[in-house]
Amino acid sequence: MVKLRSQDTEIKTDVISKQTALQIGLQIERLVAALDNQDLSQLQTMAERLKRVAEKNQIESIAQKSLQLQEAVTSKGELLNVLCTAGELIDLCRETQSIWLTKNEQADSASEETELVAS
């Protein structure tokens, strides 16, 4: 298992499957749209969905940030805080997808090298 640290977060790369990366990608698009529209109701819904996906796949950093976004929206706090938290969640989601892509590119390269050596 490889753990990557980014800022104050840790992402376990062995728990990120292709399906998880795709689910997160779909949620990113919707979260960005809600953020652009400053749609607090949709931000709340997207935070709930991302939290479920993250908890199911043991991606603690996204689950925690999703919960923070839910709390920021629910508390009817300052809009700037809500928008900043949503932006941080989007960044975490993109980073998680990037990690999955990097991990799989490395696996593909290793597989190709093994095939070349075997031939």
C-alpha positions as CSV (number, residue, x, y, z in Angstrom):
1,M,0.0,0.0,0.0
2,V,1.2,3.5,-0.8
3,K,0.0,6.5,1.1
4,L,0.3,9.9,-0.4
5,R,0.2,13.1,1.6
6,S,-1.1,16.3,0.3
7,Q,-1.1,19.3,2.6
8,D,-2.7,17.8,5.7
9,T,-4.5,14.9,4.1
10,E,-3.6,11.3,3.5
11,I,-5.0,9.2,0.7
12,K,-4.6,5.4,0.7
13,T,-4.0,4.5,-2.9
14,D,-4.9,0.9,-2.5
15,V,-8.6,1.6,-1.7
16,I,-9.2,3.7,-4.9
17,S,-10.8,1.5,-7.5
18,K,-11.7,2.5,-11.1
19,Q,-15.4,2.6,-10.1
20,T,-14.6,4.8,-7.2
21,A,-12.6,7.2,-9.4
22,L,-15.5,7.3,-11.9
23,Q,-18.1,7.9,-9.1
24,I,-16.0,10.7,-7.7
25,G,-15.5,12.2,-11.2
26,L,-19.3,12.3,-11.7
27,Q,-19.8,14.0,-8.4
28,I,-17.1,16.6,-9.1
29,E,-19.0,17.8,-12.2
30,R,-22.2,18.2,-10.2
31,L,-20.4,19.8,-7.3
32,V,-18.7,22.3,-9.6
33,A,-22.1,23.2,-11.2
34,A,-23.7,23.7,-7.7
35,L,-20.7,25.8,-6.7
36,D,-20.9,28.0,-9.8
37,N,-24.6,28.5,-9.2
38,Q,-24.1,29.0,-5.5
39,D,-26.9,26.5,-5.0
40,L,-26.6,25.6,-1.3
41,S,-29.3,22.9,-1.5
42,Q,-27.4,21.1,-4.3
43,L,-24.1,21.6,-2.5
44,Q,-25.6,19.9,0.5
45,T,-26.9,17.0,-1.6
46,M,-23.5,16.6,-3.4
47,A,-21.7,16.7,-0.1
48,E,-24.0,13.9,1.2
49,R,-23.3,11.8,-1.9
50,L,-19.6,12.3,-1.8
51,K,-19.5,11.4,1.9
52,R,-21.3,8.1,1.2
53,V,-19.0,7.2,-1.6
54,A,-15.9,8.2,0.5
55,E,-17.0,6.3,3.5
56,K,-17.9,3.2,1.5
57,N,-14.4,3.3,-0.1
58,Q,-12.5,4.3,3.0
59,I,-11.4,7.7,1.7
60,E,-11.3,9.5,5.0
61,S,-10.1,12.9,3.7
62,I,-13.1,13.2,1.3
63,A,-15.6,12.0,3.9
64,Q,-14.3,14.5,6.4
65,K,-14.3,17.4,4.0
66,S,-17.8,16.4,2.8
67,L,-19.0,16.5,6.4
68,Q,-17.5,19.9,6.9
69,L,-19.3,21.2,3.8
70,Q,-22.6,19.7,5.0
71,E,-22.1,21.4,8.4
72,A,-21.2,24.7,6.8
73,V,-24.3,24.7,4.6
74,T,-26.6,23.4,7.4
75,S,-25.4,26.0,9.9
76,K,-26.3,28.7,7.4
77,G,-22.8,30.1,7.9
78,E,-21.0,32.7,5.9
79,L,-21.3,32.0,2.1
80,L,-17.6,32.5,1.6
81,N,-16.8,29.7,4.1
82,V,-19.3,27.4,2.3
83,L,-17.8,28.2,-1.1
84,C,-14.2,27.8,0.2
85,T,-15.0,24.4,1.8
86,A,-16.7,23.3,-1.4
87,G,-13.6,24.3,-3.4
88,E,-11.4,22.4,-1.0
89,L,-13.6,19.3,-1.5
90,I,-13.4,19.6,-5.2
91,D,-9.6,19.8,-5.0
92,L,-9.5,16.7,-2.8
93,C,-11.7,14.8,-5.3
94,R,-9.6,15.8,-8.2
95,E,-6.4,14.8,-6.3
96,T,-8.0,11.4,-5.6
97,Q,-8.7,10.8,-9.2
98,S,-5.2,11.9,-10.2
99,I,-3.8,9.4,-7.7
100,W,-5.8,6.7,-9.2
101,L,-4.7,7.6,-12.7
102,T,-1.0,7.8,-11.7
103,K,-1.2,4.5,-9.9
104,N,-2.7,2.8,-12.9
105,E,-0.3,4.4,-15.3
106,Q,2.6,3.1,-13.2
107,A,1.0,-0.4,-13.1
108,D,0.5,-0.3,-16.9
109,S,4.2,0.7,-17.4
110,A,5.4,-2.1,-15.1
111,S,3.2,-4.6,-17.0
112,E,4.6,-3.4,-20.3
113,E,8.2,-3.7,-19.0
114,T,7.5,-7.2,-17.8
115,E,6.2,-8.2,-21.2
116,L,9.2,-6.7,-22.9
117,V,11.6,-8.6,-20.6
118,A,9.7,-11.8,-21.1
119,S,9.9,-11.6,-24.9
